Amino acid sequence: MRDLPLIALYAAAGAAVAGAAGALVLAAVRRRSVAVSLAVLIAVTVGALLAGTLSVAWAMFLSAHDLAVVVTVGVVGALAATVTALLLGRWVIGAHRALERSARALGEGGSFSPPTGPMPAELAALARQFADTNAKLAASRERERALESSRRELVAWISHDLRSPLAGLRAMAEALEDGIAEDPARYHRQIRGEVERLSSMVGDLFELSRIQAGSLALAPTRMSVYDLISDAIAGADALARERGVLLADHGVEPVPVEVDGKEMSRVLANLLVNAIRHTPADGTVAVSAGRRAGSVVLSVTDGCGGIPAEDLPRVFDTGWRGTDARTPPAGAGLGLAIVRGIVEAHAGRTGVRNVPGGCRFEVILPAAGSGG
């Protein structure tokens, strides 16, 4: 037993020499295949074992026969370990190449299909990350296509909406200039009305461009939802009376929110005007607000008769105006897109769903002090 420390010392010295040589080789092949690294690692392990054994044999004067037995066992073990390492390396390389082909397809604009064969846990985790990235890219491409489609529709509708009033303005201006207008005062009123409509359209475009550019500056203050809705109803009351629509309060709780009062008033005004224009005479537009799971939900329910299910996901898209029956005469499909942009700038979200007889538009905002 007293020889054990000496044996350990000689074995450590031999293993250290083999280990140092192996470290140099590993450093030289670190950019090569993982199979090469595994083979070198096995060679270092077996080499350290043999070096330690030979050192002890030399120090302890073992017989040649005993030494040959030990070396033979070590060499056989080295061959078995090397073959195993090469097979393992080949499997890892095969899985890596399959994953590389799938990733290359993703990079070339296609879709990612995870390799079907078994892979090491690290490569399997990487494949899952690629699959998640592929799903996000697909969703992003879909949003981009929808946005591009909305932009094309917006350009077409804006061009149409501008052409008609400009043609009317030109005709009325020429009639006034030539002195053939039978009622110049009426022409002046019509011109003023068309100019105000065009000005409103340009204002909506400017507001939407600020929202989409991320330059909408908010000045949030703590206020009551009750006050916001009361002011919005007062502002829309004249339009409701003109169209014979009743504005009803269906339960507005005085819950606090931290919002930009001016921008949120615009949100409510756009929702109310949209609801009033699509509600027939003698119909009702109902407004409500209250808490829901740490949020404040403002809703406007109209009597439009409902929106086709396939159109519901597009209601807040830029330029969407739905069917001709739902197209307001003075609208350009920007009001609801502005609503969504302002609400999202407040860390909130919008929604719409059909209810008996109409639609319910919802604005969900973080409650004051909830931290979003």
Stockholm file with secondary structure:
# STOCKHOLM 1.0

chainA/1-372         MRDLPLIALYAAAGAAVAGAAGALVLAAVRRRSVAVSLAVLIAVTVGALLAGTLSVAWAMFLSAHDLAVVVTVGVVGALAATVTALLLGRWVIGAHRALERSARALGEGGSFSPPTGPMPAELAALARQFADTNAKLAASRERERALESSRRELVAWISHDLRSPLAGLRAMAEALEDGIAEDPARYHRQIRGEVERLSSMVGDLFELSRIQAGSLALAPTRMSVYDLISDAIAGADALARERGVLLADHGVEPVPVEVDGKEMSRVLANLLVNAIRHTPADGTVAVSAGRRAGSVVLSVTDGCGGIPAEDLPRVFDTGWRGTDARTPPAGAGLGLAIVRGIVEAHAGRTGVRNVPGGCRFEVILPAAGSGG
#=GR chainA/1-372 SS CTTHHHHHHHHHHHHHHHHHHHHHHHHHTTTSCHHHHHHHHHHHHHHHHHHHHHHHHHHHTCCHHHHHHHHHHHHHHHHHHHHHHHHHHHHHHHHHHHHHHHHHHHHTTSCCCCCSSCCCHHHHHHHHHHHHHHHHHHHHHHHHHHHHHHHHHHHHHHHHHHHHHHHHHHHHHHHHHHTCCSCHHHHHHHHHHHHHHHHHHHHHHHHHHHHHTTCCCCCCEEEEHHHHHHHHHHHHHHHHHHHTCEEEEEEECCCEEEECHHHHHHHHHHHHHHHHHTSCTTCEEEEEEEEETTEEEEEEECCSCCCCGGGGGGTTSTTCCCSGGGCCTTCCSCHHHHHHHHHHHTTCEEEEEEETTEEEEEEEEECTTSCC
#=GC SS_cons         CTTHHHHHHHHHHHHHHHHHHHHHHHHHTTTSCHHHHHHHHHHHHHHHHHHHHHHHHHHHTCCHHHHHHHHHHHHHHHHHHHHHHHHHHHHHHHHHHHHHHHHHHHHTTSCCCCCSSCCCHHHHHHHHHHHHHHHHHHHHHHHHHHHHHHHHHHHHHHHHHHHHHHHHHHHHHHHHHHTCCSCHHHHHHHHHHHHHHHHHHHHHHHHHHHHHTTCCCCCCEEEEHHHHHHHHHHHHHHHHHHHTCEEEEEEECCCEEEECHHHHHHHHHHHHHHHHHTSCTTCEEEEEEEEETTEEEEEEECCSCCCCGGGGGGTTSTTCCCSGGGCCTTCCSCHHHHHHHHHHHTTCEEEEEEETTEEEEEEEEECTTSCC
//
